Structures are given as C-alpha cells and as structure tokens.
Amino acid sequence: MTDDAFARISAEAANAPVTARKSSDKGELVAPAPADAPSLPSTWRGVGAPSACWTYRDADGRILRHVLRFDTAEGKDIRPVTLWRGTDGRLKWMFGAGGDGRPLYGLDRLAARPNAGVLLVEGEKTADGAQQRFPDLVAVTWPGGSNAIAKTDLSPLASRTIAIWPDADEPGRKAAETLRRATVQLGATASVVRLPEDLPKGWDLADEWPAHLGTLRSRALIDAALSAGKTETVAPRGFRSDSGGWWWAPETGGKDGDAPPPPLWLCGPFQLAAMARDEDGLDWSLVLDFRDMDGRIKREIIGRAELAGDAVDVRRRLMGAGLPIATGRNARERLQSLLGMMVTSERARLVSSSGWKHGIYVMPHRSIGAASSTESVIFRGRAGGTYHSDAGEYDEWRRLVAAPMAGNAVGVFAMSAAFAGPLMRDLGAEGGGFHLRGGSSTAKTTVLTAAGSVCGGGGPIGFLQTWRNTDNALEAVALAHNDGLLALDELRALSPEAAGAAAYALATGATKGRLSASAELRTRPSWRVMILSTGELSLSDLIRLTRSKDKAYAGQELRLIDVGVDMEVVGPGGKSMGAWHTIHGAETPAAFSDAIKAASGKHYGHALPLFIERYIGQRTEMREAAAALQTAFLAQVLVEGDHGQARRGAQRFALVAAAGELAAALDVVPWSRGEATRACAILFKRWAAAFGRESIREDREALIRVRAFIERYEGSRFRWLKDDVSDAESYAVEAAERDGKLREGEARSLDVAGYKGTREGIGLIYHFNPEFVRSELFAGMDASAALKAIKDAGFLISNGEGGRLTNKVSVPGVGKRNFYSIASGIMEADLHGDGS
C-alpha cells in the first residue's frame, strides 16, 4: 500500500476495465478478452495474413485488443481488431476501433513500473523500438494515430513524468503538443522532446539511427524533456503565459478596489529552461528557449546582471533572435520585472569553451554524452560564431568525401587529424598541429576543407577559420574549438611580426593575463586544439619576413609542424598532382579537387559527432586502443639515433595515426585497417628528413647560420691577418677601403665581423669577434649553446685554456685578442643528414 494519492489514482486507472458498448451491427464490445475467447485468425478476408501484430493488454496483462499490419500493393494497411459478442452469444475478433475510451498500448508495462519515466511515442512499432532502446523507461503509445488522441483514455498517465517523442513532421509535432496539454490536465508532468531540426521527415524511434543521432544523444534529449517536465518555473505575481505569449494580468485593481486593468501583452511565448551559472558559481543567467517567427527553435542566455539597468540590450538581443516584444514603455518595464523575478528549479552550468566537460563533449551547437550529474552543460558563446553545423547526408559524405581520400596520404592524414582533437586530453597530448605548405594549385585548401567537413561547414570556406583575427578574436575562436580541430586557412594573412606569437599561443593554449574592473586578476581560460593550417610559406619563412629578419625557434616549429603537401606525383599531361597520389579516375587533379570541394560544401558535420558518440560508448577500451596504436606507430617510424625533437614530432604524427585508425575501426570512415598509419608514416618521414633527425634543430641551425654568413660576407666583413698578408699590403687594403677602391676578395665594409687567416694542418680559419657573435650572428639563439654545438661538430678551434671556447689570436697593431675561431671545413659539412 502506498501513501502517494496520485500513485493510487494512477494504479486504479490502469486497472480499470474498458467499458463495453453496444453496436447494432457487431454486438457488444468485450474487453478484456475472457478465457474462452477464440484465437486471433491467421488470415483475414481481403487482406490476407498480417505481417505484424501488436497486442494491447491491461495492467494485469489481459488482452484488450490487437493492431494488425497488412502489407498490400498500395503500401502498409494498419487495422485495429477488437473482440465482439454477437447477438447469438458467440465471441468474434473483428476489424474496428471500438469507439471512445480506447486503451493505451503498454498498460502492463506502465503498471509494473509505477516510478519509471514514461516515453510517449506515436505508433506501436515505435513504442516497441523505443522500449528496446531505452529499457529503463516505459514506452507507451495510443491507438489510431494523431487524429485519435481525443478518443483515447489517457488517465493511466496521471501523476507520471512523461517525455513525448514526436514524429519528425508537422502532424507529429501538433499531436505531441496536444498530448502534452491533455496529460498535464490529468496531473502529469509532461514535456515534448526537442528533436534536431535536420531529422529525415517522418523519422521515429523504430527507424535506423541517422548518422548524427544515436542512443546517447537521444537519451540526453529525453532526459532533458523529463527534467523539463519536473521543473518548477515560478513567475512573479500578476504575470501569466499562454500560447500567445506572456502577459501582465493582475487579478485585482488599485488600492481603491478598482477593477483590474485589461491584460497587457509583453512578448511572445518563451520557456525558462534553466537558471545557469559559470563553473565558479558566478554570472547567474536565464536560459530562455523560444521559437522565432519562422518557427525555428532559439536559445538565448540572459545574464541577470544585464537586467540591472534599462535592459535595452536584452530586448535588442531577444528581438534580433526573433522573439516578438511589445515596445510600449509600460510593457518594457513589466517584461524587465518578469525576467528579473522569475525563477526555476532547473539548473545548468555555463562553460566558456567547448570540449570535454564532466563526461560530456560540448560543442557550440550541441552536447554529446550523458552527464554524471543532473545538470545540463551549455556553451555560452554564440554557436553561429563558428561553423559547427551539419547538412546533407552522412552516407553521401562517406562516399564522396571520405572514400576518395583513401590512397592519398595528405588527405587521409588531414582527415585523421580532424578526429584527433577529442583524443588529446585522454592521451595526455599537448596542443599544437600541422601547417600544410604548398604552392598555388597544390590542393592544400581542398584537403583542409575536406578535413573540416568532419566537424562542420557552411562558412565562406566551409568549416575553416582565418588567421586574420585580433588577439582577442583568435582566443575566442580557440576556446570554441577546444578539444577539437581548429582549421585555419592561409598563414600569410597573418603579419610576419605577429606570426610567431600567434602560432605559439594557439598551440600552447594560453591567453594573456587580464585584470577585471576591480583590478583583480581574472581567471585565465585555456584550450587544447589540433591545428591544421595552410599557406604557401612556412612559419619560419613568414617570421623571416619581419624587419629584423627574425628566426622561428625549434619549439615553435615543433608546435606547428611544417608538412609539404606536394607529393611530386606525375599525373595526366605530365604535370604534378600536388597533394594527390591518386585521383580515382577523375579526368584531372583539378577536376578531382573540385569534386571534393563541392561534396564537402554539401555534406558535412556528421562524422565527428558520430565518432564521439561511439567513442564515449566504450571510452576506456578506445583510450587503451589509441595508446596501443600510438606505440605501434612510433615503433614503426623511429630509428636508432633519432634525437628528442624528432621523437617529439613523431608523437604528434602518432596521435593523428591513432585517431584515423579509430575512426576506421568505429566505421565512421570507409578506410581499410592501416590506411591512416601508412599516410602518417609517409608524411612523418618527409618532415623528419627536412627537420633533421640526428641532431637538435638549434645545433644544426647554428652551423647553418655560420656557413650562410661566410658564404655571403667572406670578402666584405673579414680582414686578413698579418701572418698571411704583409704590413704594406694590409695598409694598402685599408687605404683602398677609404678610397672606395678595393681589390677583389678583400674587406669592403667598416662593419668588420672578424679576421681570416691560415694555420698549418687546418687551412683557412675565420676568427669572429665575440661581440658580433653574440649580438648578431646568433641573435635570438643561445649563443653559448650554439658555439658548443660547433665545437662538438669539430669546427671550433680554441686554445683550450680552462675549457673556454675562445681562441687567442694576434692582431697587427692591437695584440692578442679573444676570438671564436671556426675552421673553413664547416663549408663542406653535410648539415642535412638525417639518418633515414
């Protein structure tokens, strides 16, 4: 026995027998079927044998009626079958719905689990499918479809918590709203599930999952509806809402007992979905859901602090989003009061970045995964600020975009990188990425567009963003792509002076420190992104275009790894095919690229959500599999003698390989096993050969700088020493220098870098002034480390006094001075050997 009065009412209603009725042509309707009822016929006149049968039972499991499906030449034919007692007393199953008071399908399940949430759907087949997919809920339906709701006995749903899943069409949505109103009037708490707007027309829970909707996302939508049904929203006294919107309608008049004023319309209808706050419990806000004037669902987050003034910005934002609002002064003030005082028991957490949040993967336009708490998580940025969206068909994307990447190392690599972002946190990978470098018409932008179509599209260049942003805008873009792919087109759009700092900040995930209005240090948001960039210049090349001809540090080059995309494969007409190894039968590489771009612009945004949903479903196993794939890749591509920097770069290639292999294993992309690993191995070896494998990049850079300087300035910035040139000849050189008449091969500049001379057994030696070495030759580098690298390479000559790197040399008229002496053998050294 229960103390819950509503539960008693519900149980009594569920067990109540359906009232029999008289019919002049059929006799008396009998329900439930008695023990002596005949079996249901196996065939029926005019329609044959049914292809499906759904049996309606009461709370005790007794048969009430059946619904049969017959497959005919014209399509499916759904017929209700009820039991009738004829005037001769015989019982017979006959076609017919049986008038009003028709029972729900699933009353036995409903009675067996009085505390379970209810999922109300349209159609018996849908109810069975929903019950199988969500076994912890009770799935029920009503007979007769959307036009028979008024003839159905809904009383067993009194006091239940209900999520109503509509069919994905206009009649389905109208039927769901009718059911919501009817069940709420019975004392139920009911809410309609907010379906994605891009579902196929008429899709329901008995159909195969579409690419962008699966069990996890659907359950999140159902849970939100169940929670919304339980939510208590309290509006301040004097306000009410109806289908026309919100009104100021006080029940009494003024102090003198005047009649109440006529209702004052304030705005169109909206729902307070939640009271939200940030992760620190600050910035409390209202989460408002409504439909705009085109019927599209909109969500706006209104900070309570925004209501402290005249709230003109709040009204402007809501009107811009499509919510009708009254403009009169009184109505404006009443609306501000309504928003300022209304509350709800539902809570949500606002986050400033996308990515993993408490087991949920948050994207600007949706979230994937079940929360470990009862709170929803909402991205507070504007979803339209990025191009996370979906369009077209997933199957077409697989066929027209993903499948043609097979056999194309650059394409498979870039698309695999699009799946790597969500794995970075689980695998402890640092932020960073790759720069796809190539000349015009090498298909680098096509490759990036195809990779971006994994995540979204619809922008001027699909999912791609541009490097051309302010610092603040670039930070906001990075936060919106946290734990995901950040695709940036054309590095050259960034100024050379800003290039190094921007690339490094994006890769490291660090914002600038900023003070609040009260001079307190604000919380610094951070991000971790997988960057894919394109450009005709590398990061190093762009940085060298600065006025001071700066040099990129190895750390910057390792954060944004430079990958040449021209695979130097000869195609039709003897021309290079750029980034492509194969064009799969297309007439030309250009035609192949055009087809990829066209398909990427039409079908996009399905693959990443599907990948994450399948990944979450077995996250522990997938994490372990990804780690094993990384280990196997490193074992395959690394060789003995590879330096730490080469190994660090290999780690990022290994992450991409693991992501691509997981995407194939989860059947998100139609590639064979090993396709992503082969692609990443090819590009890693190309990169390592150019970057250097056996020595630290900075060490090799030191030797390259010395050799480049000597090649350029040997005749103009070095003077011969006395031991090699007579005093008279040396003085003649100086006089000629003053007169502007110089012999070929002699010093031409007053800005002398040092001297040159010969030594027996060594040959020509260049003696560099120490001040010049530290201030100019190795500017931007650790000069001591650079000199030590030259010494370790066998080219630095020193006296060996106290382990010092300098060498004492006699200079005519000056005496002995310290120099850094470098043998000319450095000019013949192989500085690009990589051991591969």
QUIZIPE-V326345 format. One record per pair of residues at least 12 apart in sequence whose C-alpha atoms are under 6 Angstrom apart, sorted by sequence separation. I is the first residue (numbers start at 1). J is the second residue. D is the distance in whole Angstrom. If there is no record, write none. Layout:
i->I j->J d->D
i->I j->J d->D
This chain:
i->54 j->66 d->6
i->67 j->79 d->6
i->82 j->94 d->6
i->127 j->139 d->5
i->238 j->250 d->4
i->288 j->300 d->5
i->540 j->552 d->5
i->566 j->578 d->4
i->567 j->579 d->6
i->577 j->589 d->6
i->755 j->767 d->5
i->806 j->818 d->6
i->807 j->819 d->5
i->18 j->31 d->6
i->54 j->67 d->5
i->67 j->80 d->4
i->81 j->94 d->5
i->127 j->140 d->6
i->274 j->287 d->5
i->566 j->579 d->5
i->754 j->767 d->5
i->806 j->819 d->5
i->807 j->820 d->6
i->53 j->67 d->6
i->66 j->80 d->6
i->67 j->81 d->6
i->81 j->95 d->4
i->249 j->263 d->4
i->273 j->287 d->5
i->287 j->301 d->5
i->565 j->579 d->5
i->754 j->768 d->5
i->806 j->820 d->5
i->53 j->68 d->5
i->66 j->81 d->5
i->80 j->95 d->6
i->81 j->96 d->6
i->248 j->263 d->6
i->272 j->287 d->6
i->273 j->288 d->6
i->286 j->301 d->6
i->364 j->379 d->6
i->661 j->676 d->6
i->753 j->768 d->6
i->754 j->769 d->5
i->52 j->68 d->6
i->65 j->81 d->6
i->80 j->96 d->6
i->248 j->264 d->5
i->272 j->288 d->5
i->286 j->302 d->5
i->510 j->526 d->5
i->660 j->676 d->5
i->753 j->769 d->6
i->52 j->69 d->5
i->65 j->82 d->5
i->80 j->97 d->5
i->247 j->264 d->5
i->271 j->288 d->6
i->285 j->302 d->5
i->509 j->526 d->5
i->51 j->69 d->6
i->123 j->141 d->6
i->247 j->265 d->5
i->271 j->289 d->5
i->285 j->303 d->4
i->365 j->383 d->5
i->509 j->527 d->5
i->50 j->69 d->5
i->51 j->70 d->6
i->118 j->137 d->6
i->119 j->138 d->6
i->120 j->139 d->6
i->122 j->141 d->6
i->247 j->266 d->5
i->270 j->289 d->6
i->285 j->304 d->5
i->364 j->383 d->5
i->509 j->528 d->6
i->657 j->676 d->5
i->50 j->70 d->5
i->117 j->137 d->5
i->118 j->138 d->5
i->119 j->139 d->5
i->120 j->140 d->5
i->121 j->141 d->5
i->246 j->266 d->6
i->270 j->290 d->5
i->657 j->677 d->5
i->116 j->137 d->6
i->118 j->139 d->6
i->120 j->141 d->6
i->246 j->267 d->6
i->467 j->488 d->6
i->633 j->654 d->6
i->245 j->267 d->6
i->465 j->487 d->6
i->466 j->488 d->5
i->245 j->268 d->4
i->246 j->269 d->6
i->464 j->487 d->5
i->465 j->488 d->5
i->466 j->489 d->5
i->657 j->680 d->6
i->245 j->269 d->4
i->464 j->488 d->6
i->630 j->654 d->5
i->797 j->821 d->5
i->468 j->493 d->6
i->796 j->821 d->6
i->797 j->822 d->6
i->468 j->494 d->6
i->796 j->822 d->5
i->163 j->190 d->6
i->348 j->375 d->5
i->467 j->494 d->6
i->795 j->822 d->5
i->158 j->186 d->5
i->159 j->187 d->5
i->160 j->188 d->5
i->161 j->189 d->5
i->162 j->190 d->5
i->163 j->191 d->5
i->164 j->192 d->5
i->165 j->193 d->5
i->347 j->375 d->6
i->348 j->376 d->5
i->349 j->377 d->5
i->350 j->378 d->5
i->351 j->379 d->5
i->352 j->380 d->6
i->630 j->658 d->6
i->719 j->747 d->6
i->795 j->823 d->5
i->146 j->175 d->5
i->158 j->187 d->5
i->159 j->188 d->4
i->161 j->190 d->6
i->163 j->192 d->6
i->164 j->193 d->6
i->193 j->222 d->6
i->293 j->322 d->6
i->348 j->377 d->6
i->350 j->379 d->6
i->351 j->380 d->6
i->629 j->658 d->5
i->718 j->747 d->6
i->32 j->62 d->6
i->33 j->63 d->6
i->158 j->188 d->5
i->292 j->322 d->4
i->350 j->380 d->6
i->715 j->745 d->5
i->717 j->747 d->5
i->32 j->63 d->6
i->292 j->323 d->6
i->715 j->746 d->5
i->716 j->747 d->4
i->32 j->64 d->5
i->169 j->201 d->6
i->193 j->225 d->5
i->626 j->658 d->5
i->715 j->747 d->5
i->716 j->748 d->4
i->717 j->749 d->6
i->31 j->64 d->5
i->168 j->201 d->5
i->169 j->202 d->5
i->418 j->451 d->6
i->716 j->749 d->5
i->106 j->140 d->5
i->168 j->202 d->5
i->191 j->225 d->5
i->718 j->752 d->6
i->105 j->140 d->5
i->167 j->202 d->6
i->168 j->203 d->5
i->717 j->752 d->5
i->718 j->753 d->6
i->720 j->755 d->6
i->105 j->141 d->5
i->411 j->447 d->6
i->415 j->451 d->4
i->717 j->753 d->5
i->718 j->754 d->5
i->719 j->755 d->5
i->720 j->756 d->5
i->721 j->757 d->6
i->104 j->141 d->6
i->105 j->142 d->6
i->167 j->204 d->5
i->414 j->451 d->6
i->718 j->755 d->5
i->719 j->756 d->6
i->720 j->757 d->6
i->104 j->142 d->5
i->191 j->229 d->5
i->718 j->756 d->6
i->190 j->229 d->5
i->189 j->229 d->5
i->119 j->162 d->6
i->15 j->59 d->5
i->117 j->161 d->5
i->118 j->162 d->5
i->119 j->163 d->5
i->120 j->164 d->5
i->121 j->165 d->5
i->485 j->529 d->6
i->486 j->530 d->6
i->487 j->531 d->6
i->489 j->533 d->6
i->490 j->534 d->5
i->491 j->535 d->5
i->14 j->59 d->6
i->119 j->164 d->6
i->482 j->527 d->5
i->483 j->528 d->5
i->484 j->529 d->5
i->485 j->530 d->5
i->486 j->531 d->5
i->487 j->532 d->5
i->488 j->533 d->5
i->489 j->534 d->5
i->490 j->535 d->4
i->482 j->528 d->5
i->483 j->529 d->5
i->487 j->533 d->6
i->496 j->542 d->5
i->61 j->108 d->5
i->482 j->529 d->5
i->496 j->543 d->5
i->646 j->693 d->5
i->59 j->107 d->5
i->479 j->527 d->6
i->56 j->105 d->5
i->58 j->107 d->5
i->59 j->108 d->4
i->496 j->545 d->6
i->497 j->546 d->6
i->770 j->819 d->6
i->58 j->108 d->6
i->101 j->151 d->6
i->102 j->152 d->5
i->103 j->153 d->6
i->496 j->546 d->5
i->643 j->693 d->6
i->769 j->819 d->5
i->100 j->151 d->5
i->101 j->152 d->5
i->102 j->153 d->6
i->642 j->693 d->5
i->643 j->694 d->5
i->768 j->819 d->5
i->59 j->111 d->5
i->101 j->153 d->5
i->504 j->556 d->6
i->507 j->559 d->6
i->642 j->694 d->5
i->643 j->695 d->6
i->767 j->819 d->6
i->768 j->820 d->5
i->30 j->83 d->5
i->641 j->694 d->6
i->767 j->820 d->6
i->29 j->83 d->6
i->30 j->84 d->6
i->767 j->821 d->4
i->29 j->84 d->5
i->766 j->821 d->6
i->28 j->84 d->5
i->268 j->324 d->5
i->766 j->822 d->5
i->28 j->85 d->5
i->267 j->324 d->5
i->765 j->822 d->6
i->27 j->85 d->6
i->267 j->325 d->4
i->765 j->823 d->5
i->27 j->86 d->5
i->267 j->326 d->6
i->765 j->824 d->6
i->27 j->87 d->6
i->266 j->326 d->5
i->764 j->824 d->6
i->422 j->483 d->5
i->163 j->225 d->5
i->421 j->483 d->5
i->422 j->484 d->5
i->163 j->226 d->5
i->421 j->484 d->4
i->421 j->485 d->6
i->266 j->331 d->5
i->390 j->456 d->6
i->389 j->456 d->5
i->418 j->485 d->5
i->388 j->456 d->5
i->387 j->456 d->6
i->387 j->457 d->5
i->276 j->347 d->6
i->278 j->349 d->6
i->274 j->346 d->5
i->275 j->347 d->5
i->276 j->348 d->4
i->277 j->349 d->5
i->278 j->350 d->5
i->274 j->347 d->5
i->276 j->349 d->5
i->277 j->350 d->6
i->274 j->348 d->6
i->130 j->205 d->6
i->432 j->507 d->4
i->387 j->463 d->5
i->431 j->507 d->5
i->129 j->206 d->5
i->431 j->508 d->6
i->126 j->205 d->5
i->126 j->206 d->5
i->702 j->786 d->5
i->699 j->786 d->6
i->699 j->789 d->5
i->431 j->528 d->5
i->433 j->530 d->5
i->435 j->532 d->6
i->436 j->533 d->6
i->437 j->534 d->6
i->439 j->536 d->5
i->431 j->529 d->5
i->432 j->530 d->6
i->433 j->531 d->4
i->434 j->532 d->5
i->435 j->533 d->5
i->436 j->534 d->5
i->437 j->535 d->5
i->438 j->536 d->5
i->432 j->531 d->6
i->433 j->532 d->6
i->435 j->534 d->5
i->437 j->536 d->5
i->236 j->342 d->6
i->235 j->342 d->5
i->234 j->342 d->6
i->234 j->343 d->5
i->421 j->530 d->5
i->233 j->343 d->6
i->233 j->344 d->4
i->232 j->344 d->5
i->232 j->345 d->5
i->231 j->345 d->6
i->231 j->346 d->6
i->707 j->827 d->6
i->353 j->479 d->5
i->354 j->480 d->5
i->434 j->560 d->5
i->435 j->561 d->6
i->437 j->563 d->6
i->438 j->564 d->6
i->353 j->480 d->5
i->355 j->482 d->5
i->432 j->559 d->5
i->433 j->560 d->5
i->434 j->561 d->5
i->435 j->562 d->5
i->436 j->563 d->5
i->437 j->564 d->5
i->438 j->565 d->6
i->354 j->482 d->5
i->355 j->483 d->5
i->432 j->560 d->6
i->434 j->562 d->6
i->435 j->563 d->6
i->437 j->565 d->6
i->442 j->578 d->4
i->443 j->579 d->6
i->442 j->579 d->6
i->694 j->834 d->6
i->693 j->834 d->5
i->13 j->155 d->6
i->14 j->156 d->5
i->692 j->834 d->5
i->13 j->156 d->5
i->689 j->834 d->6
i->10 j->156 d->5
i->453 j->600 d->6
i->457 j->604 d->6
i->10 j->158 d->6
i->456 j->604 d->5
i->456 j->605 d->4
i->450 j->600 d->6
i->455 j->605 d->5
i->217 j->368 d->6
i->446 j->597 d->6
i->453 j->604 d->5
i->454 j->605 d->5
i->453 j->605 d->6
i->6 j->159 d->6
i->216 j->369 d->6
i->454 j->607 d->5
i->455 j->608 d->5
i->454 j->608 d->6
i->408 j->580 d->6
i->408 j->581 d->5
i->211 j->394 d->6
i->401 j->596 d->6
i->397 j->603 d->5
i->392 j->602 d->6
i->393 j->603 d->6
i->392 j->603 d->4
i->391 j->603 d->5
i->394 j->606 d->6
i->391 j->604 d->6
i->390 j->604 d->5
i->390 j->605 d->4
i->389 j->605 d->6
i->390 j->606 d->6
i->420 j->656 d->6
i->417 j->656 d->5
i->420 j->659 d->5
i->416 j->656 d->6
i->419 j->659 d->6
i->416 j->659 d->6
i->416 j->660 d->4
i->413 j->679 d->6
i->403 j->670 d->6
i->413 j->680 d->6
i->409 j->679 d->4
i->212 j->606 d->5
i->212 j->610 d->6
